[in-house]
Amino acid sequence: MDASRLPPTDTVTRSYELYYDSGCYDRRYPGPNRATQRLVMDHLPPSGHVIDYGCGSGRYLLALRDRVGTAAGYDISPAAISLLRRKAAAFGWDDLAILGPDPADLDRHMAEFGPADVILCLFGVLGHIEEAAARQRALMQMRVLLRPGSGRLIVSVPNRLRRFRREQARAGIAARGLIHYRRVLGGTSVILPYQLYDPAGLADELGRAGFTLCEMRPESVLPESWLLHHPVLRGVERFLTPVCPARLGYGILAVAAP
């Protein structure tokens, strides 16, 4: 992520340091959203090259170990990077490239291994970039990292129709979905920026960054933390997601071509 250019990066980084160091993130999200993971597998060629952009502790990336030929995870959080290193070592995944917090690591990775077949930017990573111009720079960087023509970006963002209604009311219409929310992590209260989206807003940002939209759908209908902890709700979700329009999803997921 071209995060070194973002004024709020230090705030986001410090907050996520607490999130990962406290263990709160892995307890809340112990694994991938299965529907999203299936979509990733559908677009990733055997022995392909994947970059997880904003990988966190690797809940999506680690599940791809047996499918990929080349893989990299990038994050601005040193705590996330350290945790991913430990998890990769436990998996015996010695050649997983773990990058960051320096965004130039991504350029060096591409110079050595070539463009990616798939880039993941999942579960609100894009939304935590507060400034619109900085989000555009991040998306354009992802486009450059992708294989021309066949490469795919899989990105998901929070839906402003379903999320943080109170915070949106407090921010006002002029904020256009940009809110700040409070979370208590390890006993410490932190405030994080979050850009919320509707389908048109996400399509517009992708288009202005040079992407062609291939598909848009709900990331999930029910809150993701529910799905990861309650098998019965996962069964319900399997019926809901295929019939739900993107505008009603808890999150909005898009597939885009460079």
Stockholm file with secondary structure:
# STOCKHOLM 1.0

chainA/1-258         MDASRLPPTDTVTRSYELYYDSGCYDRRYPGPNRATQRLVMDHLPPSGHVIDYGCGSGRYLLALRDRVGTAAGYDISPAAISLLRRKAAAFGWDDLAILGPDPADLDRHMAEFGPADVILCLFGVLGHIEEAAARQRALMQMRVLLRPGSGRLIVSVPNRLRRFRREQARAGIAARGLIHYRRVLGGTSVILPYQLYDPAGLADELGRAGFTLCEMRPESVLPESWLLHHPVLRGVERFLTPVCPARLGYGILAVAAP
#=GR chainA/1-258 SS CCGGGCTTHHHHHHHHHHHHHTTHHHHHCCSCCHHHHHHHHHHSCTTEEEEEETCTTCTTTGGGTTTEEEEEEECSCHHHHHHHHHHHHHHTCTTCEEECSSTHHHHHHHHHHCCBSEEEECTTTGGGCCSHHHHHHHHHHHHHHBCTTTCEEEEEEEBTTTSCHHHHHHHCGGGTTEEEEEEEETTEEEEEEEECBCHHHHHHHHHHTTCEEEEEEEEESSCHHHHHHCHHHHHHHHHHGGGSCGGGSSEEEEEEEC
#=GC SS_cons         CCGGGCTTHHHHHHHHHHHHHTTHHHHHCCSCCHHHHHHHHHHSCTTEEEEEETCTTCTTTGGGTTTEEEEEEECSCHHHHHHHHHHHHHHTCTTCEEECSSTHHHHHHHHHHCCBSEEEECTTTGGGCCSHHHHHHHHHHHHHHBCTTTCEEEEEEEBTTTSCHHHHHHHCGGGTTEEEEEEEETTEEEEEEEECBCHHHHHHHHHHTTCEEEEEEEEESSCHHHHHHCHHHHHHHHHHGGGSCGGGSSEEEEEEEC
//
